[in-house]
Amino acid sequence: MPPFTPPVTAKIVSSLIHVTSYAAATEQIVSWAHRRESRYVCLANTHMLVEAHDSPVFREVLANADLACPDGMPVVWMQRALGFRRASRVRGADLMWSVCEAAAANGIPIGLYGGRPEVIDTLRSELPRRLPGLDIAFHWSPPFRPLRSDEDDAIVERLQRTGVRILFVGLGCPKQERWMAEHRQRIFAVMLGVGAAFDMHAGVVDQAPIWMRETGLEWAHRLFRDPGRLFRRYARNNPRFAFLALRQLLVASSFLTGAKRID
């Protein structure tokens, strides 16, 4: 098998985000899983990119991801504005479904780490029912506190014994990305930070209509459904991302204009 050649990247705000697709990302994840490689995949939306801009430590976490997919239409629009005309969205919930389909077809055991116990229980029954052949070999809903080192070691050992090759991590951003980075080379599976995908596939939260997802309005649907939790996040992150993205495009435009004048 040839070595992994990462897809091209586009720098959005302060981070490099891969230009990829559901098919390409799923194929690469399955390839890593077959070889039992320790990898992690980030699904980058505006929240994550603002977090990375503000925190050099978290920026390094995102930079070290084996795949950083554009999860969010504003991220895709930025990639297109920077010249990647065929850039497309790789939404966390949809990538999780695509990878689960491939895992079921290829006999690859998966695991679920994160989420509330009732959500995990629903996923354990619903995912195999909807995807016959899917093997959920590991599941755990961690407590809402930092684990002691001995607790973490015990969970890692238990997870490794199950033979899981793909691990979906639903702890929310930026906690799940930091967790995956900390467990690289400790967990020999492909780890995907999928955020709210657990709740979506369990039917705990309604997914936005397709037209809202494709027009960049999914955030409005989620805000309407859960204003108490999301209002402060969106009020802080969305305007900041818009400002940082616009500034980046203006700088890029000025650079290109200057280059033409020099010619």
Protein Blocks (a to p, Z undefined) as FASTA:
>chain_A
ZZddddddddehjaccddddfklmmmmmmmmmmnopacddddddfklmmmmmmmmklmmm
mmmpmbdcdedjklmmmmmmnopambccddfklmmmmmmmmmmmnopacddeejjfklmm
mmmmmmmmmmghiacfbdcdddfbdddfklmmmmmmmmmmnopabdcddebpaklmmmmm
mmgokagcddddekjmmmmmnomaccddfklmmnopmmmmmmmmmmmlmmmmmmmmmmmm
mmmmmmmmmmmmmmmmmmmmmZZ
